[in-house]
Amino acid sequence: MEGESVFHHFLYLPSSILNFGEIVLHTCLAGNSKLFLLHAVVIMPDHVHLALSPMTDEQGEIPIPRILQAIKSASAHRINKYLGRKGRVWQDESFDRAVRSVENLRGKIEYIAGNPVRSGLVSDPAAGLGSAGEDARCPTVFQKSSA
């Protein structure tokens, strides 16, 4: 595993808990292989889990805050455009943890893949899991509507 990977968790604002997982997923996939390498993303009704590795640019490794700002800003803009409004979509609070080994990364991916089961959204860990379209670069994707 080259460089350091990050496991990240961030939350929607309570008023935004609607089915915008498709927008968030497409935003994450748009940044994949540009700003970061996306290992896994799990989109829950009220929060998002990411496992990613920052890419480098002419200034070195792309900082995690820049990556998260890009994801949150682009997805919030698209969600607000869809709703015909302006305003915040994401809570400021987030959680991230450095992942320093392939084994640790695999464990984090397994953890986030199991999140829908632990939350009672599905009974089978394979339900709702699959590739991001046919994009094998993102092996673990979950999207579940809040309805």
PAMARNU-442539 format. One record per residue (C-alpha): chain; y, x, z. Coordinates in nm, 3 decimals, always signed. Layout:
BEGIN
 chain      py      px      pz
     A       Y       X       Z
...
This chain:
BEGIN
 chain      py      px      pz
     A  +0.000  +0.000  +0.000
     A  +0.319  +0.163  -0.115
     A  +0.626  +0.116  +0.105
     A  +0.644  -0.142  +0.377
     A  +0.568  -0.511  +0.343
     A  +0.732  -0.787  +0.542
     A  +0.603  -1.113  +0.681
     A  +0.894  -1.357  +0.703
     A  +0.943  -1.711  +0.831
     A  +1.254  -1.925  +0.783
     A  +1.346  -2.289  +0.844
     A  +1.511  -2.574  +0.657
     A  +1.799  -2.747  +0.833
     A  +1.667  -3.071  +0.989
     A  +1.865  -3.292  +0.746
     A  +1.703  -3.109  +0.454
     A  +1.339  -3.180  +0.540
     A  +1.254  -3.335  +0.206
     A  +1.015  -3.235  -0.068
     A  +1.201  -2.937  -0.214
     A  +0.902  -2.706  -0.207
     A  +0.891  -2.684  -0.587
     A  +1.249  -2.552  -0.597
     A  +1.179  -2.300  -0.322
     A  +0.856  -2.191  -0.489
     A  +1.023  -2.141  -0.828
     A  +1.305  -1.946  -0.661
     A  +1.053  -1.715  -0.492
     A  +0.864  -1.666  -0.818
     A  +1.188  -1.590  -1.003
     A  +1.253  -1.297  -0.767
     A  +0.896  -1.172  -0.786
     A  +0.875  -0.833  -0.961
     A  +1.256  -0.813  -0.973
     A  +1.367  -0.785  -0.610
     A  +1.027  -0.787  -0.440
     A  +0.654  -0.811  -0.492
     A  +0.544  -1.149  -0.362
     A  +0.206  -1.130  -0.190
     A  +0.200  -1.485  -0.056
     A  +0.423  -1.784  +0.003
     A  +0.339  -2.094  +0.201
     A  +0.586  -2.378  +0.180
     A  +0.556  -2.630  +0.459
     A  +0.758  -2.951  +0.502
     A  +1.009  -2.780  +0.735
     A  +0.968  -2.405  +0.690
     A  +0.861  -2.127  +0.458
     A  +0.636  -1.825  +0.517
     A  +0.664  -1.523  +0.286
     A  +0.468  -1.200  +0.263
     A  +0.647  -0.960  +0.032
     A  +0.721  -0.595  -0.039
     A  +1.074  -0.495  -0.138
     A  +1.115  -0.326  -0.475
     A  +1.351  -0.037  -0.533
     A  +1.663  -0.012  -0.745
     A  +1.901  +0.276  -0.820
     A  +2.011  +0.273  -0.454
     A  +1.661  +0.280  -0.305
     A  +1.454  +0.007  -0.143
     A  +1.614  -0.336  -0.175
     A  +1.706  -0.449  +0.179
     A  +1.527  -0.753  +0.322
     A  +1.859  -0.930  +0.405
     A  +1.959  -0.902  +0.037
     A  +1.623  -1.046  -0.073
     A  +1.641  -1.336  +0.172
     A  +2.003  -1.406  +0.082
     A  +1.903  -1.425  -0.286
     A  +1.615  -1.666  -0.215
     A  +1.809  -1.885  +0.027
     A  +2.129  -1.892  -0.178
     A  +1.964  -1.973  -0.511
     A  +1.733  -2.237  -0.363
     A  +2.014  -2.397  -0.159
     A  +2.235  -2.412  -0.470
     A  +1.957  -2.582  -0.669
     A  +1.870  -2.825  -0.387
     A  +2.236  -2.918  -0.338
     A  +2.282  -2.964  -0.714
     A  +1.979  -3.194  -0.719
     A  +2.122  -3.394  -0.427
     A  +2.476  -3.395  -0.571
     A  +2.622  -3.244  -0.256
     A  +2.741  -2.919  -0.102
     A  +2.642  -2.769  +0.229
     A  +2.387  -2.564  +0.414
     A  +2.016  -2.606  +0.356
     A  +1.872  -2.322  +0.565
     A  +1.895  -2.255  +0.936
     A  +2.039  -1.916  +1.029
     A  +1.739  -1.839  +1.247
     A  +1.453  -1.656  +1.086
     A  +1.174  -1.425  +1.193
     A  +1.038  -1.119  +1.023
     A  +0.780  -0.858  +1.108
     A  +0.707  -0.530  +0.932
     A  +0.353  -0.499  +0.798
     A  +0.239  -0.138  +0.785
     A  -0.116  -0.153  +0.650
     A  -0.319  -0.338  +0.388
     A  -0.539  -0.480  +0.666
     A  -0.235  -0.610  +0.854
     A  -0.099  -0.763  +0.532
     A  -0.432  -0.936  +0.466
     A  -0.424  -1.073  +0.820
     A  -0.072  -1.211  +0.773
     A  -0.172  -1.373  +0.442
     A  -0.475  -1.532  +0.610
     A  -0.250  -1.652  +0.893
     A  +0.003  -1.818  +0.664
     A  -0.271  -1.962  +0.442
     A  -0.417  -2.126  +0.753
     A  -0.084  -2.275  +0.858
     A  -0.136  -2.607  +0.671
     A  -0.474  -2.652  +0.846
     A  -0.335  -2.572  +1.191
     A  -0.051  -2.819  +1.123
     A  -0.296  -3.094  +1.032
     A  -0.171  -3.127  +0.673
     A  -0.510  -3.042  +0.523
     A  -0.858  -3.007  +0.667
     A  -0.981  -2.745  +0.421
     A  -0.796  -2.412  +0.401
     A  -0.858  -2.410  +0.023
     A  -0.685  -2.747  -0.022
     A  -0.336  -2.694  -0.155
     A  -0.400  -2.326  -0.209
     A  -0.405  -2.170  -0.549
     A  -0.217  -1.946  -0.777
     A  +0.148  -1.998  -0.853
     A  +0.082  -2.161  -1.184
     A  -0.139  -1.901  -1.345
     A  +0.055  -1.618  -1.180
     A  -0.211  -1.397  -1.020
     A  +0.064  -1.181  -0.864
     A  +0.107  -1.452  -0.600
     A  -0.243  -1.539  -0.483
     A  -0.162  -1.774  -0.197
     A  +0.067  -2.070  -0.254
     A  +0.082  -2.390  -0.058
     A  +0.315  -2.678  -0.118
     A  +0.286  -3.001  +0.075
     A  +0.534  -3.287  +0.063
     A  +0.673  -3.418  +0.388
     A  +0.589  -3.776  +0.289
